[in-house]
Amino acid sequence: MLSKPEANEYAPYYKGYVSNVPEGGLLKILDIQLKETMNFLNDLSDDMAEYRYAPEKWTIKEVIGHITDTERIMCYRLLCIARGEQEMLPGYHDEEYVKRGNFNRFSLPELLHHQSLVRQHTILLLSSLDEKALLQRGKANGSELTGRAIGYIIAGHEIHHRRLIRDRYLNTD
């Protein structure tokens, strides 16, 4: 079971994401999250998925694309760090990624399928790593972090954006 990382395993920026993740085994949490997110968003129409709650904000489709892209990037970082990479891994500009991702051209089921496949990859990668690899420290986006922290950041990032979709886009409980 992967336990929550210590505060010294990630940059302060990620504290909110890590603290979003409930207690329990991370792999199980990631699997449950996948099902919850699919159930939560699966019944939205494409029109609703292209809704913006404010003019310059992302659509729901763009949020899903952002979650998926971020998870892809974090998994790459996880793999690099777990394998002992000591070079600084680059950051990324999420606004540019969303703009260039052109996610509104995809149907909602296509975007959810991409997200599902990426999440399955994340679970597979995390389950293949031993404790030494998960506690390995590396550098990304100007700070040091562990592989274990990356797993929790991935889970917490999705929770964060699912709450935003619920509260700002759908305004539901």
C-alpha positions as a LaTeX table, in Angstrom:
\begin{tabular}{lrrr}
\hline
Residue & $x$ (\AA) & $y$ (\AA) & $z$ (\AA) \\
\hline
Met1 & 0.00 & 0.00 & 0.00 \\
Leu2 & 1.37 & 3.41 & $-0.96$ \\
Ser3 & 1.19 & 5.77 & 1.99 \\
Lys4 & 0.92 & 9.54 & 1.68 \\
Pro5 & 4.20 & 11.29 & 1.05 \\
Glu6 & 5.87 & 13.50 & 3.62 \\
Ala7 & 5.79 & 17.27 & 3.00 \\
Asn8 & 9.51 & 17.20 & 2.11 \\
Glu9 & 8.80 & 14.92 & $-0.86$ \\
Tyr10 & 7.19 & 17.61 & $-3.01$ \\
Ala11 & 7.11 & 21.36 & $-3.55$ \\
Pro12 & 4.69 & 23.41 & $-1.42$ \\
Tyr13 & 2.70 & 24.15 & $-4.60$ \\
Tyr14 & 1.45 & 20.54 & $-4.59$ \\
Lys15 & 0.30 & 20.49 & $-0.95$ \\
Gly16 & $-3.33$ & 21.13 & $-1.87$ \\
Tyr17 & $-3.37$ & 18.24 & $-4.35$ \\
Val18 & $-1.76$ & 15.78 & $-1.94$ \\
Ser19 & $-4.07$ & 16.79 & 0.91 \\
Asn20 & $-7.11$ & 16.22 & $-1.37$ \\
Val21 & $-6.37$ & 12.50 & $-1.52$ \\
Pro22 & $-8.25$ & 10.42 & 1.06 \\
Glu23 & $-6.54$ & 7.86 & 3.27 \\
Gly24 & $-6.19$ & 4.37 & 1.85 \\
Gly25 & $-4.20$ & 2.57 & $-0.79$ \\
Leu26 & $-3.28$ & 4.84 & $-3.68$ \\
Leu27 & $-3.78$ & 2.22 & $-6.39$ \\
Lys28 & $-7.30$ & 1.52 & $-5.16$ \\
Ile29 & $-8.01$ & 5.26 & $-4.90$ \\
Leu30 & $-6.83$ & 5.80 & $-8.49$ \\
Asp31 & $-9.01$ & 2.94 & $-9.71$ \\
Ile32 & $-12.08$ & 4.19 & $-7.82$ \\
Gln33 & $-11.43$ & 7.73 & $-9.08$ \\
Leu34 & $-11.46$ & 6.49 & $-12.66$ \\
Lys35 & $-14.88$ & 4.92 & $-12.18$ \\
Glu36 & $-16.23$ & 7.96 & $-10.32$ \\
Thr37 & $-15.04$ & 10.40 & $-12.96$ \\
Met38 & $-16.43$ & 8.31 & $-15.79$ \\
Asn39 & $-19.80$ & 8.01 & $-14.03$ \\
Phe40 & $-19.82$ & 11.71 & $-13.15$ \\
Leu41 & $-19.14$ & 12.95 & $-16.69$ \\
Asn42 & $-20.43$ & 10.15 & $-18.90$ \\
Asp43 & $-23.99$ & 11.47 & $-19.18$ \\
Leu44 & $-23.07$ & 15.03 & $-20.16$ \\
Ser45 & $-23.97$ & 16.05 & $-23.68$ \\
Asp46 & $-21.26$ & 17.42 & $-25.97$ \\
Asp47 & $-22.97$ & 20.82 & $-25.78$ \\
Met48 & $-22.76$ & 20.80 & $-21.99$ \\
Ala49 & $-19.15$ & 19.61 & $-22.16$ \\
Glu50 & $-18.33$ & 22.72 & $-24.23$ \\
Tyr51 & $-19.75$ & 25.05 & $-21.57$ \\
Arg52 & $-17.52$ & 27.75 & $-20.05$ \\
Tyr53 & $-18.59$ & 29.29 & $-16.75$ \\
Ala54 & $-16.77$ & 32.50 & $-17.71$ \\
Pro55 & $-15.52$ & 33.81 & $-21.08$ \\
Glu56 & $-11.80$ & 33.05 & $-20.63$ \\
Lys57 & $-12.22$ & 29.79 & $-18.70$ \\
Trp58 & $-11.77$ & 26.33 & $-20.17$ \\
Thr59 & $-14.68$ & 24.20 & $-21.31$ \\
Ile60 & $-15.34$ & 20.91 & $-19.51$ \\
Lys61 & $-13.75$ & 19.14 & $-22.48$ \\
Glu62 & $-10.66$ & 21.29 & $-22.07$ \\
Val63 & $-10.54$ & 20.52 & $-18.35$ \\
Ile64 & $-10.68$ & 16.79 & $-19.15$ \\
Gly65 & $-7.92$ & 17.25 & $-21.73$ \\
His66 & $-5.87$ & 19.16 & $-19.16$ \\
Ile67 & $-6.31$ & 16.43 & $-16.53$ \\
Thr68 & $-5.24$ & 13.82 & $-19.07$ \\
Asp69 & $-2.23$ & 15.79 & $-20.35$ \\
Thr70 & $-1.09$ & 16.51 & $-16.80$ \\
Glu71 & $-1.33$ & 12.86 & $-15.86$ \\
Arg72 & 0.69 & 11.90 & $-18.95$ \\
Ile73 & 3.39 & 14.40 & $-18.03$ \\
Met74 & 3.44 & 13.34 & $-14.39$ \\
Cys75 & 3.73 & 9.68 & $-15.40$ \\
Tyr76 & 6.71 & 10.53 & $-17.57$ \\
Arg77 & 8.27 & 12.30 & $-14.59$ \\
Leu78 & 7.44 & 9.31 & $-12.38$ \\
Leu79 & 9.14 & 6.91 & $-14.80$ \\
Cys80 & 12.23 & 9.12 & $-15.13$ \\
Ile81 & 12.61 & 9.63 & $-11.39$ \\
Ala82 & 11.95 & 5.97 & $-10.58$ \\
Arg83 & 14.68 & 4.98 & $-13.04$ \\
Gly84 & 17.16 & 7.31 & $-11.37$ \\
Glu85 & 17.16 & 10.32 & $-13.69$ \\
Gln86 & 19.03 & 13.16 & $-12.01$ \\
Glu87 & 18.62 & 15.86 & $-14.66$ \\
Met88 & 16.00 & 18.54 & $-14.11$ \\
Leu89 & 12.82 & 17.53 & $-15.93$ \\
Pro90 & 11.01 & 20.39 & $-17.65$ \\
Gly91 & 7.82 & 22.07 & $-16.56$ \\
Tyr92 & 5.03 & 22.82 & $-18.97$ \\
His93 & 2.66 & 25.69 & $-19.66$ \\
Asp94 & $-0.82$ & 24.26 & $-19.13$ \\
Glu95 & $-2.62$ & 27.15 & $-20.86$ \\
Glu96 & $-0.63$ & 26.52 & $-24.06$ \\
Tyr97 & $-1.15$ & 22.78 & $-23.86$ \\
Val98 & $-4.91$ & 23.24 & $-23.58$ \\
Lys99 & $-4.96$ & 25.77 & $-26.41$ \\
Arg100 & $-2.91$ & 23.53 & $-28.70$ \\
Gly101 & $-4.76$ & 20.39 & $-27.60$ \\
Asn102 & $-7.88$ & 21.61 & $-29.39$ \\
Phe103 & $-9.92$ & 19.32 & $-27.11$ \\
Asn104 & $-13.31$ & 20.67 & $-28.18$ \\
Arg105 & $-12.92$ & 18.91 & $-31.54$ \\
Phe106 & $-13.22$ & 15.56 & $-29.73$ \\
Ser107 & $-16.45$ & 14.06 & $-28.50$ \\
Leu108 & $-16.83$ & 13.72 & $-24.77$ \\
Pro109 & $-16.70$ & 9.89 & $-24.99$ \\
Glu110 & $-13.40$ & 10.14 & $-26.91$ \\
Leu111 & $-11.86$ & 12.38 & $-24.25$ \\
Leu112 & $-13.08$ & 10.12 & $-21.46$ \\
His113 & $-11.63$ & 7.12 & $-23.28$ \\
His114 & $-8.23$ & 8.87 & $-23.50$ \\
Gln115 & $-8.43$ & 9.70 & $-19.80$ \\
Ser116 & $-9.35$ & 6.10 & $-18.95$ \\
Leu117 & $-6.41$ & 4.68 & $-20.92$ \\
Val118 & $-3.97$ & 7.12 & $-19.35$ \\
Arg119 & $-5.27$ & 6.29 & $-15.86$ \\
Gln120 & $-4.92$ & 2.58 & $-16.54$ \\
His121 & $-1.32$ & 3.25 & $-17.59$ \\
Thr122 & $-0.72$ & 5.23 & $-14.39$ \\
Ile123 & $-2.00$ & 2.38 & $-12.24$ \\
Leu124 & 0.08 & $-0.16$ & $-14.16$ \\
Leu125 & 3.23 & 1.96 & $-13.86$ \\
Leu126 & 2.76 & 2.62 & $-10.14$ \\
Ser127 & 2.02 & $-1.06$ & $-9.44$ \\
Ser128 & 5.23 & $-2.08$ & $-11.24$ \\
Leu129 & 7.50 & 0.05 & $-9.04$ \\
Asp130 & 9.05 & $-1.12$ & $-5.80$ \\
Glu131 & 9.40 & 1.00 & $-2.67$ \\
Lys132 & 12.95 & 2.05 & $-3.52$ \\
Ala133 & 11.84 & 3.40 & $-6.89$ \\
Leu134 & 8.84 & 5.19 & $-5.37$ \\
Leu135 & 11.02 & 6.89 & $-2.76$ \\
Gln136 & 13.65 & 7.86 & $-5.31$ \\
Arg137 & 14.10 & 11.64 & $-5.50$ \\
Gly138 & 14.33 & 13.56 & $-8.72$ \\
Lys139 & 13.89 & 17.08 & $-9.99$ \\
Ala140 & 11.08 & 18.47 & $-12.11$ \\
Asn141 & 9.86 & 21.96 & $-12.83$ \\
Gly142 & 12.44 & 23.53 & $-10.55$ \\
Ser143 & 11.89 & 21.42 & $-7.44$ \\
Glu144 & 12.64 & 18.04 & $-5.93$ \\
Leu145 & 10.03 & 15.33 & $-5.53$ \\
Thr146 & 9.62 & 11.57 & $-5.11$ \\
Gly147 & 7.82 & 9.08 & $-7.28$ \\
Arg148 & 5.38 & 8.42 & $-4.46$ \\
Ala149 & 4.53 & 12.11 & $-4.30$ \\
Ile150 & 3.84 & 12.13 & $-8.03$ \\
Gly151 & 1.24 & 9.39 & $-7.61$ \\
Tyr152 & $-0.56$ & 11.44 & $-4.98$ \\
Ile153 & $-0.28$ & 14.62 & $-7.02$ \\
Ile154 & $-1.95$ & 12.85 & $-9.95$ \\
Ala155 & $-4.84$ & 11.71 & $-7.76$ \\
Gly156 & $-5.22$ & 15.06 & $-6.01$ \\
His157 & $-5.08$ & 17.01 & $-9.28$ \\
Glu158 & $-8.02$ & 15.05 & $-10.64$ \\
Ile159 & $-9.99$ & 15.53 & $-7.42$ \\
His160 & $-9.31$ & 19.27 & $-7.61$ \\
His161 & $-10.61$ & 19.57 & $-11.16$ \\
Arg162 & $-13.58$ & 17.28 & $-10.60$ \\
Arg163 & $-14.65$ & 19.59 & $-7.76$ \\
Leu164 & $-14.26$ & 22.62 & $-10.03$ \\
Ile165 & $-16.42$ & 20.96 & $-12.68$ \\
Arg166 & $-19.07$ & 20.13 & $-10.08$ \\
Asp167 & $-19.04$ & 23.53 & $-8.37$ \\
Arg168 & $-18.41$ & 25.97 & $-11.21$ \\
Tyr169 & $-19.70$ & 24.22 & $-14.31$ \\
Leu170 & $-22.52$ & 22.00 & $-13.13$ \\
Asn171 & $-23.28$ & 23.53 & $-9.72$ \\
Thr172 & $-24.41$ & 20.17 & $-8.35$ \\
Asp173 & $-23.78$ & 18.25 & $-5.12$ \\
\hline
\end{tabular}
